[in-house]
Amino acid sequence: MKYSQYIFTFLMGYFIYAFVEIACRGYTHWTMCLTGGLALTLLHLINGRKAMPLIKSCLAGSAVITALEFAVGVFDNIIMGWHVWDYSNQPFNLLGQICPFFTALWFLLCIPAFFLTKKIRRKFA
């Protein structure tokens, strides 16, 4: 695989995530943009398997994104005290960093990401 494909995918995730978060929340944080880029790159790798069906891709993707969200949340919100987000008011949250509602949202957002990463792969083939 070409490095340019990874760079392109990372930048797509960076800017798409920033756009979505600004559209929904009115602002974003630079660490979340980096996380969005890394998340789409990892989804691109997951979806690179020829036999990866959509449902498995979404399950794997939501697990990966939730794990990233937890790691970044612990660093940003707990260690650094930047207060980028707080899910403490959500049911079944873990340290206010992740919760089932957003894991389900990541599952749904993995659907368009599945097709986007397939298209990126075809463009760079």
Secondary structure, DSSP 8 states (H G I E B T S, - for coil): --HHHHHHHHHHHHHHHHHHHHHHHS---HHHHHHHHHHHHHHHHHTTSTT--HHHHHHHHHHHHHHHHHHHHIIIIIIS-------TTSTT-BTTTB-HHHHHHHHHHHHHHHHHHHHHHHHT-
